[in-house]
Amino acid sequence: MTRFRIFHRTHYHYSHPVTEGVSETRLTPFTDHRQRLLSFELHTSPLGAVQEDRDAFGNIYQTLWFPESHRELIIEACSLVETGAFSEAEGLGKGGGQAAVNDRSDAPSGVREAGSDDVTQSHAEWLMETSYCPFLPEVRELADDFRLREGGWPEILRLAERLYERYAYRQEATQVDSSIREILHQGAGVCQDFSHLMAAALRVGGVPARYVSGYIPCGGHLRGESASHAWVEAWLPERGWVGIDPTNNCPVGALHVKIAHGRDYGDIVPVKGVYRGQATQMLQVSVDAQVIQ
């Protein structure tokens, strides 16, 4: 087993006092057959009321209320997580890979081996076009180079390799609200862009795909450390959901800690909120994910 300690700090500075703040956080690591959440603490300044629930995709989220006047807001999440001891290759075997609360991997074989029409219906939300994952002509051309639905996992690996070789990883190349148009036109992006582009290509190719947020270790060999990371899960009829990290051209393994999944980044923003007041805000985010065992 690999054990992580993760610290995620979000700090808002407001130019003038604000009131009646409401925030929503998705910072709680997932628990499934690939990883286990051992502890989770959420601290805020100022203190606020907290309510926890699950969204439509099975992700845990917290709603926070801050009614009193404040000039800054600090949200700190501390997690202790264990990921599976199996190797990346073993993780891709039967029963491996990512699983969600509503995973179909334990469905009867007749359902799991259903034809494309059934997949289109049962996984419709994971095949749809979104604002971050538009089905642009460039995406269709990319998908046409592969036999994604028929070829299965080997073709998905080839697609990840293509993205890794074609597009440069460059911090600050795009913005948090960028769609895949920017990485296509600039030839560079960050993990969010790689993941949106791969999810869009998979969906065009008929493979259900979901966008995943999470962490990788700081100071390691993987690209995208020291911040929230992103990758993709593809649904394969014989395996269920399987994770692939196009930013690093590798399957998801013991060094990936999953937080949440959605159709795109917009579904699983780590921290977002509103407040009442005439103020501008400055945002600082820091992440420290360390392997401790």
Disulfide bonds with the S-S distance in Angstrom:
none
